[in-house]
Amino acid sequence: MRLDKLYDEIEEIETFIEAVETRLYNIKQEKISGDNVYQFLLFFDNLYDRFADMEKKIFMKSFLEEGNIYEAEQEDGRILRSLKFRFPVFFNEQELYELDWDNESTVESVLLMRRAKR
């Protein structure tokens, strides 16, 4: 019975070691992926300029689900109405899937100034 108990403990330890090795492997893979993404972003402007128009369209479709534009340029120079992403993006300290400039809340301040009499 003691021998069976020892074999059970050995099996539990081996299972635990295997789980830890799997986690370690996944962490290394994520780091490699993160490093690859970082390297790609460093050279993005050079690569994007070399893309054909169809390649640019395919690339944009890979991370944009939807994009809405105005029919004419707005007074403030904007042409984009909204963007919907396939993954979360961080904007204004928030995690968002969509940026909608028409529904964006803005802060307005009104100030009345008077000249002080001396």
Secondary structure, DSSP 8 states (H G I E B T S, - for coil): -HHHHHHHHHHHHHHHHHHHHHHHHHHHHHHHHHHHHHHHHHTHHHHHHHS-HHHHHHHHHHHEEEEEE-SS--TTS--EEEEEEEEEEEETTEEEEEEESSS---------------
